[in-house]
Amino acid sequence: MAPARHEGQLGRVYGAGSAEEIARLYDEWSERYDADMSSAGYRHPTICLALLARYLPRGAGPVLDAGAGTGLIGEWLTILGYDRIEALDISEGMLAVAARKNVYRKLHCLALGTRLPFADGAFAGIVCAGVFTTGHVGPEGLDELVRICRPGGVLVMTVKGALWEGGFGTRVAGLEATGRVTRLEETPPYLSMPADPATTPSLGVALRVNGSGG
């Protein structure tokens, strides 16, 4: 039996052929995104929020919401006491919605998977929810997030199970072996959108960044 396919705007995003097309599709989706993902039971933001709160002290910052979308996590981080938050996303439309929530100090329209214009160790914490998934960013985006997270800082992310098995897990293990990161926690597999029958398992991962030498 062929695997189920995602329908609607999510299916189009997953099938996009370039970063430019992904940005355009998210721009088109931005005003409906929160409602659509709520209907699907979207879990990635809450998983990341729980992991970050477990390992990064309340009030620590700055925190980068990498792949912020419409700012779902930013709102909750603010409620929990993380008040120095910056947003990064490939879509200007999604960032425009996030800006209306008045929780981010800065907004950066940038693509993960390329060199980012931040100094080494710029952030105390980084949250990356729903980005390492079908048709988006692969393991090539991880090294930059590690670079811009300060020694002792925390990087929390979700990863599609197929991507994890396809090389992402190996990349994390390599960073551990060289002392760049320590794996703090890896969740059991879970469905990020239980109401979408095409959803396949993902996992959440929390890493402590150690610096260049462990």
C-alpha positions, 0 to 999 in steps of 0.5 A: 500500500502506498504511503498516505500523502499530505493534502492542502497547503502542507502537501504543497510545502512538502513537495516544494522544489526550492527554498524560494518556493517554500517561502512563497507557499508559506507566505500564502499560508501565513494568515491561516497557518495557526488555525490549520495547525491547531486543527491538526493537533500540532505538537512540535511547539509544545514538545520543544517548549517543554524540553527547553524549559527543562534545561535552560533556566527561566529568563536566560537569553537571548533565545533564537526561535529558528523557523519561528513561523507565526510565532507560536513558540514565542508567545509561550516562551514569553509566558514562561519568562524568556523575554529576550527572544528573536525569530528567524524564518524563511517567510516574510509573511509568516514573520509578519504574523509573528510580529503582530504577537509583540513577543520578539525583539528582532525578526530575521528573514533568513533560510536555515541550511546556509551561513547565518549572520550571527556571531559564534555563541550569540544565543543562550538557547535555540528552538527549532520546531518542525524545520528538520522535516520533509522538503525543508532542512536536512543535517546541513542546517545543524552545524550552524545552529551549534555554532551560534549557540554559546558554550553551555547553551541549549539547542532543542529541535524536532526531527522527522524520523525518516530524516533522523534515520537518513543521516541526522542521527549520525550527524548528532553522534559525530558532534557528540564524538568530537565533544561539540555537544552533549545529548541531554534528552531524546524523546520517544517517537511521536506524531506531530499532527495526530489529526493528519493521517499522513503524518509519520513519527518525529522525535524531539532532541535536546543538546547542550553545546560544549564549545569547540573542545568539549 
